[in-house]
């Protein structure tokens, strides 16, 4: 084996990639983050951190500022007044602007002396006992480069994504939050996620089918429209959300976070799962067992994927969408159990 430049190259400098780099550094591995984007990286997302995500960040010494979240509240977007509320039982979540989260992680990466390389990863060659990443010998590559992962494509792990493929649209509204909950407003064609992210700022994210305009979708939620009184930022978009990979690993290349596949943002657990995958991926590399990662990553995400798939299939039908909030209100114990199953820390698979 030629002299390697790094033990681990992390492709992608978003939250999951930076967390993976911190885990690698703590495991005694030499690591570099390859990210061509500069400054705090923003993204269209709901920006609500579940208690499980906060636990993963706290273990890295990362405590981003934001607005505490007491739980999840489902509301009928038509204004009929029906609602269902579930409080987090394992401590609060936190609404955190994506740029604030990035800065908090980047500060820890800088303090650890982890180098940032502005080049994207454009070529990967597997030499058996090492990789060539853009011609440079390295032991392992972690693809943390998002929904449309170039690394996933480079190593031949792309897979066709069947079923509903929705898009996310998000803006911020300059006003004080009116609720300590993440509010999910349901309409016949979309959901609007309202997340307090600071004492004077609220995030509004809408999930819907392709081709929908943010302002048109907000017309589905008259009660929410009345609540939104402050100035709005420009709308950001992301999608299609549904992505698949044939596997989350190929030899010495491991995919973490959205790069390894994504179902939908409906249940809000994506970041907690991505952070747990980053931790487990590095544990596999440090143990010299990268081949274990795909099985462990699938086990980590099983609870999340089963519930998300089930909800996504069910809510594709208009009668189910109309009855979802009333059903959750009639069965509060069931709604509470589902929310807290998703909110709890992502376990360490055996």
N, C-alpha and C positions, 0 to 999 in steps of 0.2 A: 504494500500500500504506500502511495506517495505521502509525503507529509501533508496532513490536512490543515486547511486554513482555520476551520472551526469544527467543533463537535456538532453544532446545530445551527442551521440557517433557518430563521423564521421569516416566511414570506407573508407580509401583511402587518401593518402597525396599528391596527384597531385594538379595541380592548382585549380581545381574546389573544391576539398575537403578542401584545405587550405582556399579558399575564403569563403566556407560555415562556417568554424570554426570562421573566423573573423567576419562574420555577426552575428553568434550566440553569440559570446562574446560581441559585441556591443549592442545586444538586451538584455543583462543582463542574459543570460543563461549560466550555467556551461557546459563546453564542453571539450572533449578530442578527439584527432585525433589518430586513430589506423592505423599504417602503418609499416609493417615489413621491407620495403626497407630503406636503409640508404643513406645519402648524397643527393645531388641534383639528382632528378629522371629525366632521359632522356626518350624520346619516339620518335618513327618515326612519325613526323608530319611536315606539311608545314611551321610552325613557323611564319606565317604572322598573326599579330593581326589586325583585322578590327577596324575602329574607334569606333564601338560599344563596342568591347572588351576593348579598352583603356579606354573608359568612365567608364565601370564597375570597372576596376582596380583602376582608379584614385579616385573613390568614396571610396575606401578602403585605400587610401594613398599609393598605390603601383604604382611606376613609373619605370618600368624596362628599362635599357639601351638597345639600339639597333640601327636600321637604319630606318629612316623615309621612309614611302611608299606613293607615290603619287596616286596610283590607281592600276588598273588591266589592263594588256595587253594580248590579245589572239594573238597567232602567228601560222601560218601554219608550222608545223615541217618539212615539206619536203624541205624547202628552197625556196619556190615560192615567198616569200616576202610579202604575204598578212598578214595584221595585223589589229586589232581593239583595241582601247585604250579608257578607261573610267577613268577619274580622280575622286577621292573622293571629294565630295562637302561639307562634314561636317568636314573638317580637315584631316590631314594625318593618315594613319595607321602606324604600326611599325613592322619591322621584328625583332624578339627577339628569341635568342636561348632558347630552352626549359629549359635547366639547369639554364640559367640566370633568366628566369621567375620564376622558382621554388625557387631560392635563394631570389629573391625580396619578394615573398609571405612568405617564411619561416622566413625572418627577421622580418616581421610584426607580425607573429604568436608568435615568441619568445619574442618580445617586449611586446606583450599583456599578456604574461605569460600563454599561452594556452599549456597544457601538451601534449606531444607526447608519445604514448604507442607503443612499437615495436611489439606487438602481433597482428596477423591477427584476424579478426572476423570469428569464426568457427561455432558458434551455436547461433540461435535466437529463443526465445520462447516468444509468445505473451500471457501475463497474463491479458489482457483487459485494466486495468488501468496503466500498465507499461510493459516493456519488460525485459526479462533476456537475456543479451548479454554475452555469455560465462559465464553464471551463475551470472552475476552482474546486479542488478536492475538499469534500466535507463528508462527515460521517452520516448525518441525517438532515432531512428537510421537513419542516413543519409547514404545511399549507394552511395559513389563517387569513386567506385573502378574499373572504366573503362569498356572497351568493353566487357570483359569476366567476368563481375561482379560476384564474389562469393556470395555477398549479394542477388543479383537478384535471383540466384539459390536457396539459402537457404530459401527464403520466397516464393518460388513457382511462381515467376513472369516471368520466361523464356517463350518465345514463339518462334515457328519455324520461320526462316527468309527465305522467298521465294525470287526469283528474283536474279539479279546479286549480287555477293558477291566478291568484289574486295579486293586487298591487296595494302598496301602502302610500298614503299621502299625509304629510305632517306640517303643521305650522305652530308657532308660539303666539300667545296672546298676553299682552302686557296688562295684567290685572291680578289682584289678590285671589288666591284660591278660595272657593266657597265650600270645599269639602276636603276631609282628610283621606278620602278613598280614591282609588282609581275607578272612575265611573265608565261603564261600558253601556253606551246607548245603542239600542237595537232598532233597526228599521227593516222593511221588507227586502232591501238590497245591500245593506252595508252595516258596519258597526263603527261607532265613533268612540275612541278611547280618550278620556280626559284625565290628564296626570298633572297634579301640582308638582312643579320642579323647583320652585323658589318661593319666597314670601310674596313676590310680586309678579310671578310668571306661571302660566299654565300652558301645558302642551296639549295639542289636539291632533290626534292621528286617526285617519279613517281608512278602513280596509274595505276594498270593493273589487269588482271585476274590472278588467282592462277597459280603457277608454272613458272612465268616469272622471268628471271634473270635481275638484274639491268643493267649490262653492255650490255646485248642483247637488252634491251629496249632503251638504249641510242643510239644505232645504228639507231633507227628510226628518230633521230633528228640531222642531219648532221651539221646544223648551230649552234645548241647548243653545239655539240661536239667540234667545233672549238673554241667556246668561253671559254670552260672550260680548262684553262691552268695550274691551280695550283695543289698542292698536295691534294689528297682526303682522307677523313677519311673512316673508315670501314662503311659498309652499315648496317643500322638498318631496321627491318621490322615490320609491324603491320597488323593485320587482322585475319580473314575476317572482313571487315569493317561493313557490313550489320548485324545489331543486332536488335532484337525486344523484347519488354516486353509486357505482357498482360495488365499491368497498370504501372504507375510510383509510385504507392503507395499501401501499404497493411497495413491497420491499422496505427500503429505508425512508420512504416518503409517507408521512402521516397527515391526514386532514383533520383539522379541528374547527369547531364552530360551524358557521354557515357553509364553509367550504366543503364540509363532509355531507351536506344534504340538509334540506329544510322543508318542513311541511307547511306551516302557516303561522302567523303571529297571533292567532286567535287566543291562545292560552297565556301568552306573555312570559314564557319560561325560557326563551331562547338564549338569553345572555347567561343565566345561571347554568344552563347545560353546557354552553360553550366554554365557560370558565372551568367547569369540572372536567371537560374533555382535555383542556390544556394541561391541567394538573396530572391527569392519568396518563396522557401521552408522554409527558416528560418522565414520569415514574417508569414507564415501559422502556424508554431509551436509557435511562440511568441504570436499569437492571440488565441492559443488553438483550431485552426481549421485545423488540418492536412488533413482532408477529402477534403478540397478545392484544395489541391495541384495538383492532377492529372489533373483536368479540366484546371487550370491556366497554368500548364506546357504545355499542349497540345496547348493552345491558343498562348503561347509564341513562340512555334516552328512551327506554322502552315505555315507561309510565307516561312520559310526555307525548310520545308519538301516538300511542294507542288512544289517549284521550283527545288529542288534537284531530287525528283522523276521524274519530267517531263524531265529534262535534261538527267538523267540516262537512262530512257527508250528510249529517242530519239537518244542518241549517241551510243546506242547498235547496231544501224544500220549503216553500212559503208557509204551509200550515205549521210546520215545526218552528220556524222562526217566530211566528205570531204567538205560539204557545210557550216559548222557552222561558221568558221572564215570569209569566204567571205560574208556570210549573216550579221554577226555582223559588218563588215566593211561597208556594204551598208546601214545599218540601225543604225548609231552610237547613235542616240537618244534612241533607244530601248535598246541597250547594256548598255549605260550609266545609264538609268533608272533602269535596272535590278541590275547592280552592286551596285548602291547607295541605293536601297531598302534593299539589304543584308548588306550593310556596316553601315547603320544607327543604333543607339542604339536600343537594344531590349526593347520594351515598357513594361509598367507596366499594365497588364491586369486588367480590371475592375472586 
